[in-house]
Amino acid sequence: LKQIATFDYGRSYSTKQDIWTLVKQTAPVSLVLALPGFLISNAISISLSLFVAFWRGTWIDKLIVVVCVLMISVPSLAYILFGQYFLAYQLNLFPISGFSWGPELASFIALPVLIWIVLSVGGELRFYRTVMLDEISQDYIRTARSKGLAERVIMFKHVLKNAMIPIITSLVIQIPFLITGALLLESFFGIPGMGSLLIDAFNTSDFPVIKAEVMLLSMLYMIFNLISDICYSLADPRITLK
């Protein structure tokens, strides 16, 4: 309880370093990997969800849904091994592993970010598609069509705007996990972020590090839950903060 109140978790059993020094060193590394993947995957998913919602019920919609199901059915480890063996080793398009803050940073994180996007888009697209279809079935959309509004205006000005509540929930709740890292990606690609730090702590029974990361994730999760509630009131004037 004292450690929670003072944010002082002591030193790592393995490295003898101060816990918060380790967090300050590894959190930026995790963000450099996670932030591009998070932004690109959600941009792709939201854009495609509007597209498939527009073509709902057609072969395009069905094909994209099938592809999404196939994407989320493949284990994440299979994507990592495929990327490392074929794209990095066989085709030599990316480094197999490693990390550097220098000019080679982009080349080191390109493949992990690509895999992050592939892992994320399938599930996110299915979720956002469901959200968009729920909005399209509302009465105000039929009213907008009866007034002769263009479909593009309906999709972007009305459907997307009114679907922002579940979209905000999905986006904001993902943010704490960006800071704490992607466990498998960091471990397999030798990226010294918080995910790798946590896996090393599990392997060595480094309990101070485990406690610190679990508490950090818990606090961030509560903070961003609160932020999502505040964002609701900004996105929908019918929602007030009391």
HUMOFEN-V108851 format. One record per run of one state. SS is the DSSP state (@ for helix, = for strand, . for the rest). FROM is the first residue (numbers start at 1). TO is the last residue. If there is no record, write none. Layout:
{{SS:FROM:TO} {SS:FROM:TO}}
This chain:
{{.:1:1} {@:2:6} {.:7:10} {=:11:11} {.:12:17} {=:18:18} {@:19:54} {.:55:58} {@:59:73} {.:74:75} {@:76:90} {.:91:104} {@:105:136} {.:137:138} {@:139:146} {.:147:150} {@:151:162} {.:163:163} {@:164:180} {.:181:182} {@:183:188} {.:189:193} {@:194:204} {.:205:206} {@:207:235} {.:236:242}}
